[in-house]
Amino acid sequence: MKKYLKFIPLLLVTAIFSCDDVLSEVPDNRTEIDSPEKISELLVAAYPQGGYVPFLEPMSDNADDKGPGATSDVRINEEMYFWRDLNDDDDDTPTNYWNEAYEAISHANQALASIEELGGGDEFDKQKGEALLCRAYAHFMLVNIFCKAYNPSTANTDLGIPYVTEPETVLIKEYSRGTVAQVYEQIAKDLEMGLPLVEDEYDVPAFHFTKKAANAFASRFYLHTGEWQKVILHSTEALGTSTADVLRDINGLYDALPGAALQLQYSSSNDPANLLLSAGSSVYARGFFSGLARYQLSQSLREDLFRNNPLGEPWAYSIFTYSGDIGLTLIKYNEYFRFTNQAAGIGLPFVTWMLLTTDEALLNRAEAYVMLQDYENAVADINLMFSTKTAGYDNSSIITPSDINDPNGPFAFTDSNLYTPFYTLSANDLPYINLILTMRKSIFYNEGLRWFDIKRHNIEVIHRNANVNGGTTSTFTLTKDDNRRAVQIPSDAQAFNIAPNPR
């Protein structure tokens, strides 16, 4: 936990000067946090500035072996594809995300502590709501990456992650992991307390928890806990009244954009689909036009994900894909290079990550409708999503519950062992759930969400490995009960007596 090192200069200062000297002025001349405006400035850094996509995407079934022609120079890509424990702390690694998430939590906690010190009151409600949601979000992401999937029958014994609720004021503090159940209880508490307080008054709303972003997060949280009415309620709030206008319009707006503009639009704060964004140092975007990352989108995987959608019609995503066996990819990220020394040409590469979107909220709602056997509304949401993602979509493509229920139709699905969440899926639910998860797999490709679907639905993952010498291709399986579904706790955290995940 690198942040502990930040306290060392302060300890040295107190050792050199007398107590009176130190207490008479602000340590290291930092700005005092004494107004709502300054707390808002503090909260700018209360969002994780690391990316989880680079290490979660290769773990999922959205990654395949491009073959020995790819250079495989990106270590994180190879290590995570084979579900190995990795303790590097470079950008784009699990350790970096752990550190960035707890860094965000520390800013949220300092904001809450400062609000309390200033006496609170209505004038701080907006900042308090944002801080609570930031704290809940970062812990939610950590528990779903570094722990087992939420299951109410085992959550009281499954190892959680430290839920930190106070600013750190000591050099080394001992933390307990607690249980997954305890972490979820704390997340729910912060979420439900913070959601009514957030506002929409920001210079760039897409980088903050607005009302719609907060509801989108609530939709995701309750999808994981299986509280279906709450999923529907919060998804509807996140989408607003003109749902079709806020989805990512791949079939319309994106189809008219030139290639360079596509990258910018996908993570743009002006795209209504992007409810919450976060920028962080990352080299991930560089893999789009090189063959550096071997375990990504192969030709065969592209056929499965993007050639035709479940309607039997082409996805509109073909405008994003670059051809070629090695450089094949789907453009969703654009690198921004921030120069630290213009003359020397050195600096840091940044990527903007899509944390919450309207597309996710809509498909969350569709899944919740299915679980409540409200198939008409589920299909309405499914059709709406297809209308914005299918090339040349027209009204002839509309499907009905009868189409999905047809045991001899294209949507028929009876494999009751593929999806095994903690709740029961009926035979009637299965074809709908399979359709929605298949859509999510393609629509959220390279956004990291497939890994969370794999965990909450307990989906087995099979990865291929093409022999470098041209021999027989081998396969590796991540079974439903494999402990590696919980990414290993970083070694730096283990050094502070945080127990590792079993292996």
C-alpha positions in Angstrom: 0.0 0.0 0.0 2.1 2.8 -1.3 0.1 5.5 0.3 1.6 4.8 3.7 4.8 6.4 2.5 3.1 9.7 2.3 3.1 10.0 6.0 6.9 9.8 6.4 7.7 13.5 5.6 5.2 14.6 8.2 6.8 12.3 10.8 10.2 13.8 10.0 8.9 17.3 10.4 7.5 16.6 13.8 10.8 15.0 14.9 12.8 18.2 13.9 10.6 20.9 15.3 9.0 21.4 18.7 5.4 20.5 19.3 4.5 24.2 19.6 6.2 25.0 16.3 4.4 22.2 14.5 1.0 22.9 16.0 1.2 26.6 15.3 1.0 26.2 11.5 -0.5 23.8 8.9 1.8 20.9 8.2 3.6 21.2 4.8 1.5 24.3 4.1 -1.4 22.4 2.5 -4.6 24.2 1.8 -7.1 23.9 4.6 -10.4 22.1 3.7 -12.8 24.7 5.1 -15.6 25.1 2.5 -18.0 23.1 0.3 -16.0 24.2 -2.7 -12.7 22.9 -1.3 -14.4 19.6 -0.4 -15.6 19.4 -4.0 -12.0 19.8 -5.2 -10.9 17.0 -2.9 -13.6 14.7 -4.4 -12.3 15.1 -7.9 -9.7 12.4 -6.9 -12.3 10.2 -5.1 -12.8 8.0 -8.2 -10.3 5.2 -9.0 -7.9 6.4 -11.6 -6.7 3.0 -12.5 -8.2 0.7 -15.1 -9.6 -2.8 -14.4 -10.3 -3.6 -18.1 -6.6 -4.5 -19.0 -6.5 -7.3 -16.5 -10.1 -8.5 -16.3 -10.8 -8.7 -20.1 -8.1 -11.3 -20.8 -9.4 -13.4 -17.9 -12.8 -13.7 -19.5 -14.1 -15.6 -22.5 -13.9 -12.3 -24.5 -10.2 -13.1 -25.0 -8.7 -15.7 -27.4 -5.2 -16.6 -28.6 -4.4 -14.8 -31.8 -1.6 -17.3 -32.4 2.2 -17.3 -32.3 2.4 -14.5 -34.9 1.4 -12.0 -32.1 4.4 -10.8 -30.1 2.8 -11.2 -26.6 5.0 -8.4 -25.3 2.3 -7.2 -22.9 3.0 -9.3 -19.7 -0.3 -8.4 -17.9 -2.2 -9.7 -21.0 -0.5 -13.1 -21.0 -0.4 -13.6 -17.2 -4.1 -12.8 -16.7 -5.2 -14.9 -19.7 -3.8 -17.9 -17.9 -5.3 -16.8 -14.6 -1.9 -16.4 -12.9 -1.3 -14.4 -9.8 0.6 -11.2 -10.7 2.2 -8.8 -8.2 3.6 -6.1 -10.6 2.5 -2.7 -9.6 2.7 -1.1 -13.0 -0.2 0.7 -14.6 -3.0 -1.6 -15.7 -2.3 -4.3 -13.1 -4.5 -5.6 -10.3 -2.1 -4.1 -7.7 -2.3 -0.7 -9.4 -6.1 -0.8 -9.3 -6.1 -1.9 -5.6 -3.9 1.1 -4.8 -5.9 3.5 -6.9 -9.2 2.4 -5.4 -8.0 2.8 -1.9 -6.5 6.1 -2.8 -10.0 7.2 -4.0 -11.5 5.9 -0.8 -9.0 7.9 1.2 -10.1 11.1 -0.5 -13.8 10.3 0.1 -13.1 9.6 3.7 -11.2 12.9 4.1 -14.1 14.7 2.5 -16.6 13.1 5.0 -14.3 13.8 7.9 -13.9 17.5 6.9 -17.7 17.9 6.5 -18.2 16.5 10.0 -15.5 18.8 11.4 -17.2 21.8 9.7 -20.5 20.9 11.4 -22.3 19.5 8.4 -25.6 20.9 7.4 -27.6 21.2 4.1 -24.8 23.2 2.4 -22.6 20.1 2.4 -25.3 17.6 1.3 -24.1 17.5 -2.3 -20.5 16.8 -1.3 -21.5 14.3 1.4 -23.6 12.3 -1.1 -20.8 12.2 -3.7 -18.3 11.1 -1.1 -20.5 8.3 0.2 -21.2 7.1 -3.3 -17.5 7.2 -4.2 -16.6 5.2 -1.1 -19.3 2.7 -1.9 -18.3 2.3 -5.6 -14.6 1.8 -5.0 -15.3 -0.9 -2.3 -17.9 -2.5 -4.6 -15.3 -2.8 -7.4 -12.7 -4.1 -5.0 -14.9 -6.8 -3.5 -16.1 -8.0 -6.9 -12.5 -8.2 -8.2 -10.6 -9.6 -5.2 -13.2 -11.7 -3.6 -15.6 -14.5 -4.5 -18.9 -13.6 -6.1 -21.7 -12.5 -3.8 -23.7 -15.5 -2.6 -26.0 -15.0 0.4 -25.5 -18.6 1.5 -21.7 -18.2 1.8 -21.2 -14.5 2.0 -20.9 -14.6 5.8 -17.8 -16.8 5.6 -16.3 -15.7 2.2 -13.3 -13.4 2.7 -14.1 -9.7 2.0 -11.8 -6.7 1.6 -11.0 -4.0 4.2 -13.9 -1.5 4.3 -12.2 1.7 5.2 -14.4 4.5 6.7 -11.9 6.9 8.3 -8.9 8.9 7.0 -5.5 7.3 7.8 -3.7 9.3 10.4 -1.0 6.7 11.4 2.0 5.3 9.5 0.8 1.7 9.7 -2.7 0.6 10.5 -3.9 -3.0 10.8 -6.9 -3.9 8.7 -9.2 -6.9 8.7 -10.7 -8.3 5.5 -14.0 -9.1 7.2 -16.5 -11.0 5.0 -18.2 -10.4 1.7 -21.5 -10.0 3.6 -20.1 -7.3 5.8 -18.7 -5.4 2.8 -22.0 -5.6 0.9 -23.8 -4.3 4.0 -21.5 -1.3 4.3 -21.8 -0.6 0.5 -25.6 -0.7 0.8 -25.5 1.7 3.7 -23.3 4.2 2.0 -25.2 3.9 -1.3 -28.7 4.3 0.3 -27.5 7.3 2.4 -25.6 9.0 -0.4 -28.0 8.6 -3.4 -30.7 11.0 -2.2 -28.1 13.7 -1.6 -26.3 13.9 -5.0 -26.9 16.7 -7.4 -26.1 17.4 -11.1 -24.2 20.7 -10.7 -20.7 19.9 -12.0 -18.6 21.6 -14.6 -18.2 18.2 -16.4 -21.0 16.0 -15.0 -19.8 12.7 -16.6 -16.8 12.6 -14.3 -18.9 12.8 -11.1 -21.8 10.9 -9.5 -24.8 12.7 -10.9 -28.3 11.5 -10.0 -28.4 9.3 -13.1 -24.9 7.9 -12.5 -25.8 7.1 -8.9 -28.9 5.3 -9.9 -26.9 3.3 -12.5 -24.5 2.2 -9.8 -27.5 1.2 -7.6 -28.8 -0.8 -10.5 -25.6 -2.7 -10.8 -25.3 -3.3 -7.1 -28.8 -4.7 -6.7 -28.3 -6.9 -9.8 -25.5 -8.6 -7.9 -27.7 -9.0 -4.8 -30.7 -10.2 -6.8 -33.1 -7.5 -5.6 -35.0 -7.2 -8.9 -37.5 -4.5 -8.1 -34.7 -2.2 -7.0 -32.8 -2.9 -10.2 -35.8 -1.9 -12.2 -36.4 1.2 -10.1 -32.9 2.5 -10.3 -32.3 1.5 -13.9 -35.4 3.5 -14.9 -34.2 6.5 -12.9 -30.8 6.3 -14.7 -32.3 6.1 -18.1 -34.9 8.8 -17.8 -38.0 9.2 -19.9 -36.4 9.3 -23.4 -34.6 5.9 -23.2 -33.9 5.6 -26.9 -32.1 9.0 -27.0 -29.6 8.1 -24.3 -28.4 4.7 -25.5 -25.1 4.4 -27.4 -26.2 4.8 -31.0 -23.8 2.6 -32.9 -26.3 2.2 -35.7 -26.8 5.9 -36.2 -24.4 8.5 -34.7 -21.3 6.2 -34.7 -21.9 4.9 -38.2 -21.5 8.4 -39.6 -18.2 9.2 -37.8 -14.8 8.7 -39.3 -12.4 6.3 -37.7 -10.4 8.8 -35.5 -13.7 10.3 -34.2 -15.0 6.9 -33.2 -12.3 6.5 -30.5 -13.0 10.0 -29.2 -16.8 9.6 -29.1 -16.9 6.3 -27.3 -15.3 7.7 -24.1 -16.6 11.3 -24.7 -18.2 13.2 -21.8 -20.7 14.4 -24.5 -22.0 11.0 -25.3 -25.3 10.6 -23.4 -24.6 6.9 -22.9 -21.6 7.7 -20.6 -23.0 8.3 -17.1 -19.7 8.1 -15.3 -16.1 8.3 -16.6 -12.7 8.3 -15.0 -9.3 9.0 -16.6 -6.1 7.3 -15.4 -2.5 6.6 -16.5 -2.5 3.6 -18.9 -0.9 2.3 -22.0 -3.9 0.1 -22.8 -4.9 2.1 -25.9 -1.6 1.4 -27.6 -2.5 -2.3 -28.1 -5.3 -1.3 -30.5 -3.0 -0.7 -33.5 -0.1 -3.1 -32.7 -0.1 -6.8 -32.3 1.5 -6.5 -28.8 -1.2 -8.2 -26.8 -1.6 -11.7 -28.1 -4.6 -12.7 -26.1 -7.4 -10.5 -27.3 -9.8 -10.5 -30.3 -9.0 -13.3 -32.7 -10.6 -13.8 -36.1 -12.7 -16.7 -34.8 -13.8 -14.7 -31.7 -14.7 -11.8 -33.9 -17.0 -14.1 -35.9 -18.7 -15.2 -32.7 -19.1 -11.7 -31.1 -19.6 -9.3 -34.0 -20.4 -11.0 -37.3 -24.1 -11.6 -36.5 -26.1 -10.8 -33.4 -28.7 -13.2 -31.9 -31.2 -11.8 -34.4 -29.1 -13.3 -37.2 -28.3 -9.8 -38.4 -25.0 -8.0 -38.4 -24.0 -6.0 -35.4 -23.2 -2.4 -36.3 -19.9 -2.8 -34.5 -18.1 -3.8 -37.8 -17.3 -0.1 -38.2 -15.0 -0.4 -35.2 -13.0 -3.5 -36.1 -9.7 -3.4 -37.9 -9.0 -6.4 -40.0 -5.8 -8.5 -39.9 -4.9 -11.6 -37.9 -2.7 -9.7 -35.5 -3.9 -6.1 -35.2 -7.6 -7.1 -35.1 -9.4 -5.1 -32.4 -12.4 -3.0 -31.5 -11.8 0.7 -31.0 -13.1 2.0 -27.7 -10.2 3.9 -26.2 -8.1 6.8 -27.2 -4.8 7.7 -25.6 -4.2 11.2 -24.3 -0.5 11.9 -23.7 0.2 14.3 -21.0 3.6 15.8 -21.4 5.7 16.3 -18.2 8.6 17.7 -20.2 7.6 19.1 -23.6 11.2 19.7 -24.7 12.3 16.1 -23.9 9.1 14.6 -25.3 8.3 12.6 -22.1 5.2 12.3 -20.1 2.3 9.9 -19.2 -0.2 8.2 -21.4 -3.8 8.4 -20.2 -7.0 6.6 -21.0 -10.6 7.5 -20.2 -12.6 4.5 -18.8 -16.4 4.1 -19.1 -17.4 3.2 -15.5 -21.2 3.4 -15.9 -23.4 3.6 -19.0 -27.0 3.7 -20.0 -26.6 0.5 -22.0 -25.7 -1.4 -18.9 -28.6 0.1 -17.0 -31.0 -1.0 -19.7 -29.8 -4.6 -19.9 -29.7 -4.7 -16.1 -33.4 -3.8 -16.2 -34.2 -6.4 -18.9 -32.6 -9.1 -16.8 -34.5 -8.0 -13.7 -37.8 -8.1 -15.7 -37.0 -11.7 -16.7 -36.4 -12.7 -13.1 -39.8 -11.3 -12.2 -41.4 -13.2 -15.2 -42.3 -9.8 -16.8 -41.2 -11.1 -20.2 -43.1 -8.4 -22.2 -41.1 -5.6 -20.6 -37.9 -7.6 -20.8 -38.4 -8.0 -24.6 -39.2 -4.3 -25.0 -35.8 -3.4 -23.5 -34.1 -6.1 -25.6 -35.7 -4.7 -28.8 -34.7 -1.2 -27.9 -31.0 -2.3 -27.4 -31.0 -4.1 -30.7 -32.4 -1.1 -32.5 -29.3 1.0 -31.6 -26.7 -1.8 -32.2 -27.9 -3.7 -35.3 -26.7 -2.6 -38.8 -29.7 -1.5 -40.9 -32.2 -2.2 -38.2 -35.9 -1.8 -39.1 -39.2 -2.9 -37.5 -39.1 -6.3 -39.2 -36.4 -7.2 -36.6 -38.7 -6.8 -33.6 -38.9 -10.0 -31.6 -41.7 -11.1 -29.2 -41.9 -13.4 -26.2 -43.3 -16.0 -28.5 -40.2 -15.9 -30.6 -38.0 -16.5 -27.5 -40.3 -19.1 -26.1 -40.3 -21.2 -29.3 -38.5 -24.4 -28.5 -37.6 -24.8 -32.1 -36.7 -21.2 -32.8 -33.3 -19.4 -32.9 -33.5 -18.3 -29.2 -34.2 -21.8 -27.8 -31.8 -22.6 -24.9 -32.0 -25.5 -22.4 -28.5 -25.8 -20.9 -29.4 -25.4 -17.3 -25.7 -26.0 -16.2 -24.2 -23.1 -18.1 -25.6 -20.4 -15.8 -25.7 -21.2 -12.1 -26.1 -18.1 -10.1 -27.1 -18.3 -6.4 -30.7 -17.9 -7.3 -32.9 -20.3 -9.4 -33.3 -19.9 -13.1 -36.5 -21.5 -14.4 -36.7 -23.3 -17.7 -38.8 -20.3 -18.9 -36.2 -17.8 -17.8 -33.2 -19.5 -19.4 -33.7 -18.5 -23.1 -34.2 -14.8 -22.0 -31.2 -14.8 -19.7 -29.0 -16.5 -22.3 -30.1 -13.9 -24.9 -29.3 -11.0 -22.6 -26.0 -12.3 -21.5 -25.0 -13.0 -25.1 -25.9 -9.4 -26.0 -23.9 -8.1 -23.0 -20.9 -10.2 -24.0 -20.7 -8.4 -27.4 -21.9 -4.9 -26.4 -19.6 -4.6 -23.4 -16.6 -6.2 -25.2 -13.4 -4.6 -23.9 -15.2 -2.8 -21.1 -14.5 -5.4 -18.4 -18.1 -6.2 -17.6 -18.1 -9.7 -19.0 -15.8 -10.8 -16.1 -18.5 -9.7 -13.6 -21.2 -11.6 -15.6 -19.0 -14.7 -15.5 -18.6 -14.4 -11.7 -22.2 -13.7 -10.8 -23.6 -16.4 -13.2 -20.7 -18.8 -12.3 -19.8 -19.4 -16.0 -17.0 -21.8 -16.9 -14.3 -20.2 -19.0 -12.1 -22.1 -21.6 -9.0 -20.6 -23.1 -7.1 -21.8 -26.1 -3.3 -21.8 -26.4 -1.9 -22.2 -29.9 1.4 -24.0 -29.9 4.3 -21.8 -30.8 5.9 -24.5 -33.0 2.7 -25.2 -34.9 1.6 -28.2 -32.8 -1.7 -29.1 -31.4 -3.7 -26.3 -29.7 -4.3 -26.9 -26.0 -7.1 -25.7 -23.8 -7.2 -24.4 -20.2 -10.4 -24.3 -18.1 -11.4 -22.1 -15.3 -14.0 -24.2 -13.6 -17.1 -22.9 -11.7 -15.5 -23.5 -8.3 -11.9 -22.3 -9.2 -10.4 -20.1 -6.5 -8.7 -18.0 -9.2 -12.0 -16.3 -9.9 -11.0 -14.0 -7.0 -7.9 -12.1 -8.1 -5.1 -12.5 -5.6 -4.6 -9.8 -2.9 -1.5 -7.7 -3.8 1.6 -8.8 -2.0 2.1 -5.2 -0.7 -1.3 -5.5 1.0 -0.4 -9.0 2.3 2.7 -7.5 3.9 0.3 -5.6 6.2 -1.3 -8.8 7.4 -4.2 -8.8 4.9 -4.8 -12.5 4.3 -4.3 -13.8 0.8 -7.0 -15.5 -1.2 -6.8 -19.4 -1.1 -5.2 -21.0 -4.1 
